[in-house]
Amino acid sequence: MNEVTTARTYNQNHIPREHTPGRRRVSIYVSWSYPAEAGRNPAELDNRFSTMTEVRRVTWPAYEDPKWSEPSRFQQGIAGSLELFFLAWVPFQQFVEETTGHPVPVYQRIDQAGFHTPLDERVLADTDTLFVFGLDHMITGQEPSPGEIEALRAFLGREDARLVLGPHHDVGASDDLTVREIEYCHHGDPLVPRQQRFATYVRGLMQGLGIPVENRYGLRPAVQGPNRIAPFSPVRDADTKGWLDGVTNFNFHQHLPHYAVTSDAPDIIHLLARQPIDTSRPHPFIEAGNTEFNMFLWMPPSGERAGDVLLADSTIFSSLFGGDESLRNFWRNLVTK
């Protein structure tokens, strides 16, 4: 691992942070098995991350500095592209630490050394706001245990608790290869295979906790300039806690999930932001009459659940996809409101 990753990633040796009123402790939990992801066969076209060599080829010359391109300095397989995630989360971690006064640990479900960190009291007792990034490929079989679901339910029984779920996209779910090709041409990212299905772990958490949401597709958002995402359509009346105060847009990513609400029951979950789609590129979701997709949702406290649950894609917290003052306002709201 590089020095930044080592400095910013904590598991078993994490030192608990002092709980101070008004200064929220924030943690990130990455739902993948690092060995399962890094060990995928590059000859398999679907359901894996790109190798670093593929990243360099597609984004040339962005990663041609020797610190990225020399095999003796940076891994060139899938593990190399996974390391880019850790580097890209550092600006978010630094921003949150400057805002809250607390460092932000990153836990991996199974890390580089094979250590398993379940999402239980060892993580949750030291956390007020927990981000769960659903970046596990379904093929790796990351299922939450009943004990983890119960631990999260107990965590959400705290009035100050906040759970931010970020299940990533679900590209190519159809068995029809023609439909997969249409989806691929819609998002236009050559690094994403025709089928790339994520977030078994977060889906399991949502099912266990009764969160009626499912991540679907990988939709290309509309833009208002080169790699600059168009403003979202806010539902301000439903945003009674001000999560989107000072926020007009997130950051651009070529394939974002639609967070489909799967319950008709009123007031269970509030849709706070819809993102316009790039309708110039065909997609089955567009053909069904949609011009926007669900980007940001909130489940207010209800019944025995005293904490908030929010859904926002993990790419919103990654510097790989840019950022501006609007995005930083969003980060600030999530960790201070």
C-alpha positions in Angstrom: 0.0 0.0 0.0 1.1 3.6 -0.5 1.7 6.0 2.4 -1.5 7.8 2.0 -3.6 4.6 2.1 -1.7 3.4 5.2 -2.2 6.7 7.0 -5.9 6.9 6.2 -7.1 3.4 6.6 -7.9 1.9 10.0 -9.2 -1.4 11.1 -8.2 -3.4 14.2 -5.8 -0.9 15.6 -8.1 2.1 15.4 -8.0 4.3 18.6 -11.5 5.3 19.8 -12.3 9.0 19.4 -13.6 11.0 22.3 -17.4 11.7 22.0 -17.9 15.5 22.3 -21.3 17.0 22.0 -21.6 19.0 18.7 -18.5 17.3 17.2 -19.8 14.3 15.3 -17.5 11.2 14.8 -17.7 10.0 11.2 -16.6 6.6 9.8 -16.5 5.0 6.4 -17.2 1.3 5.9 -16.4 -0.2 2.5 -18.4 -3.3 1.9 -16.0 -5.1 -0.3 -13.6 -8.0 0.2 -10.4 -6.5 -1.0 -8.8 -9.9 -1.8 -11.9 -11.0 -3.7 -12.0 -7.9 -5.8 -8.2 -7.7 -6.4 -8.1 -11.4 -7.2 -10.7 -11.4 -10.0 -9.4 -12.8 -13.2 -8.7 -10.0 -15.7 -9.6 -12.4 -18.5 -13.2 -12.3 -17.2 -14.8 -9.3 -18.9 -17.7 -8.7 -16.5 -18.2 -7.9 -12.8 -14.8 -6.7 -11.9 -12.9 -3.5 -11.4 -10.5 -2.4 -14.1 -6.8 -3.1 -13.8 -4.5 -0.1 -13.4 -3.1 -0.8 -16.8 -6.6 -0.5 -18.3 -7.2 2.8 -16.4 -3.9 4.2 -17.8 -4.8 3.2 -21.3 -8.3 4.7 -21.3 -7.4 7.9 -19.4 -4.0 8.4 -21.1 -1.9 10.5 -20.3 -3.4 11.2 -16.9 -1.5 8.4 -15.1 1.7 8.3 -17.1 3.8 9.8 -14.3 6.2 7.2 -13.1 4.6 7.1 -9.6 1.5 5.5 -11.4 3.0 3.7 -14.4 6.1 1.9 -13.0 5.2 -1.5 -11.7 7.9 -1.3 -9.0 6.2 1.8 -7.6 2.4 1.2 -8.2 0.5 -2.0 -8.7 -0.7 -2.4 -12.3 -3.4 -5.0 -11.7 -6.9 -4.6 -10.2 -5.3 -3.9 -6.8 -3.8 -0.7 -8.3 -7.2 0.7 -9.3 -8.5 -0.2 -5.8 -5.8 1.9 -4.3 -7.0 4.9 -6.3 -10.3 4.7 -4.3 -8.4 5.3 -1.1 -6.5 8.2 -2.5 -9.7 9.7 -3.9 -11.4 9.6 -0.5 -8.7 11.5 1.3 -10.0 15.0 0.4 -13.4 14.0 1.9 -11.7 12.6 5.0 -9.6 15.8 5.4 -12.6 18.1 4.9 -14.6 16.2 7.6 -11.7 16.2 10.0 -11.3 19.9 9.6 -15.1 20.4 10.1 -15.6 18.0 13.0 -12.2 17.9 14.7 -12.2 14.1 14.4 -10.1 11.9 12.0 -12.2 9.7 9.7 -11.4 6.0 9.8 -12.0 3.8 6.8 -12.9 0.2 7.5 -12.9 -2.5 4.9 -15.2 -5.6 5.3 -12.2 -7.7 4.4 -8.9 -5.8 4.0 -5.7 -6.3 2.0 -4.3 -8.7 4.7 -7.5 -10.7 4.9 -8.7 -9.3 8.2 -12.5 -9.4 8.5 -14.1 -6.3 10.2 -17.8 -7.0 10.6 -20.1 -4.0 11.0 -20.8 -4.4 14.7 -20.4 -2.6 18.0 -16.6 -2.4 17.6 -17.2 0.0 14.7 -20.6 1.5 15.7 -19.7 2.5 19.3 -17.2 5.0 18.0 -19.4 6.5 15.3 -22.2 9.1 15.1 -22.4 9.3 11.2 -21.6 6.1 9.3 -21.1 6.0 5.6 -21.4 2.5 4.0 -20.0 2.4 0.5 -21.6 -0.4 -1.5 -18.7 -1.2 -3.8 -18.8 -5.0 -3.5 -19.4 -6.8 -6.8 -22.4 -9.2 -6.3 -20.3 -12.0 -7.6 -18.1 -11.9 -4.4 -21.1 -12.8 -2.2 -20.8 -10.2 0.6 -23.9 -10.9 2.7 -24.6 -9.1 6.1 -25.0 -11.4 9.0 -28.1 -11.2 11.3 -25.8 -9.9 14.0 -24.7 -7.0 11.8 -28.3 -6.0 11.0 -29.2 -6.1 14.7 -26.1 -4.0 15.6 -27.2 -1.4 13.0 -30.7 -1.4 14.3 -29.4 -0.7 17.8 -27.2 2.0 16.4 -30.2 3.7 14.7 -32.0 3.6 18.0 -29.7 6.5 19.1 -31.1 9.9 18.5 -27.8 11.2 17.3 -27.2 8.3 14.8 -27.0 8.8 11.1 -26.6 6.1 8.5 -25.6 7.1 4.9 -25.9 4.2 2.5 -24.3 4.3 -1.0 -25.1 1.2 -3.0 -23.4 1.7 -6.4 -24.8 1.0 -9.8 -26.3 -2.1 -11.2 -25.3 -2.2 -14.9 -26.4 -5.0 -17.2 -28.9 -6.8 -15.0 -30.9 -8.0 -18.0 -30.2 -11.4 -19.6 -30.7 -9.8 -23.0 -27.3 -9.0 -24.4 -28.8 -6.4 -26.7 -30.1 -4.5 -23.7 -26.7 -4.7 -22.0 -25.1 -3.1 -25.1 -27.7 -0.3 -25.1 -26.9 0.4 -21.4 -23.2 0.3 -22.1 -23.5 2.8 -25.0 -25.7 5.0 -22.8 -23.2 5.6 -20.0 -20.2 5.7 -22.4 -17.5 4.6 -20.0 -15.1 2.1 -21.6 -13.8 1.0 -18.2 -17.2 -0.4 -17.2 -18.0 -3.8 -18.5 -21.4 -4.8 -20.1 -22.4 -6.2 -16.8 -21.2 -4.7 -13.5 -23.5 -5.4 -10.6 -22.8 -4.0 -7.1 -23.9 -3.9 -3.5 -25.1 -7.3 -2.3 -24.1 -6.2 1.1 -26.0 -2.9 1.3 -29.0 -4.5 -0.4 -29.0 -7.0 2.5 -28.7 -4.3 5.0 -31.7 -2.4 3.5 -33.8 -5.6 3.4 -33.0 -6.4 7.0 -33.7 -2.8 8.2 -36.9 -2.4 6.2 -35.5 0.3 3.9 -37.7 0.2 0.7 -35.0 1.1 -1.8 -33.2 -0.7 -4.6 -30.2 0.5 -6.7 -30.9 0.1 -10.4 -29.1 0.8 -13.7 -26.1 3.0 -14.3 -27.5 6.3 -15.8 -25.5 9.0 -17.4 -26.5 12.4 -15.9 -27.1 15.5 -18.0 -24.3 18.0 -18.0 -24.0 21.8 -18.3 -20.4 21.8 -19.5 -17.5 19.3 -20.0 -17.7 16.9 -17.1 -19.8 19.3 -15.1 -23.1 17.7 -13.9 -26.3 19.6 -14.4 -28.1 20.9 -11.3 -30.5 18.4 -9.7 -34.2 19.0 -9.2 -34.7 19.4 -5.5 -37.8 18.7 -3.5 -37.2 21.5 -1.0 -40.5 21.1 0.9 -39.6 17.5 1.9 -36.1 18.6 3.1 -37.2 19.7 6.5 -33.8 19.1 8.1 -31.9 21.1 5.5 -29.7 18.4 4.1 -29.5 20.3 0.8 -29.0 23.8 2.2 -26.6 25.6 -0.1 -26.5 22.6 -2.4 -27.5 22.8 -6.1 -25.5 19.9 -7.7 -23.3 17.0 -6.9 -20.3 15.8 -9.0 -20.2 14.3 -12.5 -20.0 10.5 -12.8 -20.8 8.6 -16.0 -23.0 5.9 -14.5 -25.1 6.6 -11.4 -27.7 4.4 -9.8 -31.4 5.1 -9.8 -32.6 4.6 -6.2 -36.0 3.1 -6.8 -38.5 3.3 -4.0 -40.2 -0.1 -3.7 -43.0 0.8 -1.3 -46.2 2.8 -1.9 -46.6 3.6 1.8 -46.6 7.4 2.3 -44.0 9.3 4.3 -41.7 6.3 4.9 -39.0 7.8 2.7 -38.6 11.3 1.2 -37.1 11.8 -2.2 -35.1 15.0 -1.9 -33.2 15.2 -5.3 -33.9 14.0 -8.8 -31.0 14.1 -11.3 -31.7 14.9 -15.0 -30.6 12.2 -17.4 -28.6 12.6 -20.6 -31.6 11.7 -22.9 -29.5 12.0 -26.0 -28.3 8.4 -25.4 -31.0 5.7 -25.4 -31.7 3.6 -22.3 -34.6 1.4 -21.2 -35.3 3.7 -18.3 -35.6 6.6 -20.7 -37.8 4.6 -23.0 -40.1 4.0 -20.1 -40.8 7.7 -20.0 -38.2 8.9 -17.4 -36.1 12.0 -17.8 -34.7 12.1 -14.2 -33.6 9.5 -11.7 -33.7 9.4 -7.9 -30.4 10.7 -6.6 -30.8 11.5 -2.9 -33.3 10.1 -0.4 -34.0 10.4 3.3 -35.8 8.2 5.8 -36.6 10.4 8.9 -36.8 8.8 12.3 -39.8 6.6 12.8 -41.0 4.3 15.6 -38.1 2.7 17.4 -35.6 4.1 14.8 -34.5 7.4 16.3 -31.6 8.0 13.8 -31.7 9.2 10.2 -31.1 7.0 7.1 -29.9 8.7 3.9 -29.0 7.3 0.4 -26.4 8.9 -1.8 -24.0 7.3 -4.2 -20.4 6.7 -3.0 -19.0 8.6 -5.9 -20.3 11.9 -4.4 -17.6 11.5 -1.8 -14.7 10.8 -4.2 -12.3 13.4 -5.6 -11.9 11.2 -8.7 -15.0 12.9 -10.1 -14.4 16.5 -9.2 -16.1 18.8 -6.8 -17.1 22.4 -6.0 -18.5 24.6 -3.2 -22.0 23.0 -3.7 -20.5 19.5 -3.0 -18.6 20.7 0.0 -21.8 22.2 1.4 -23.4 18.8 1.0 -20.6 17.1 2.8 -20.8 19.7 5.6 -24.5 19.3 6.0 -24.3 15.5 6.3 -21.7 15.7 9.2 -23.0 18.7 11.1 -26.8 18.9 10.7 
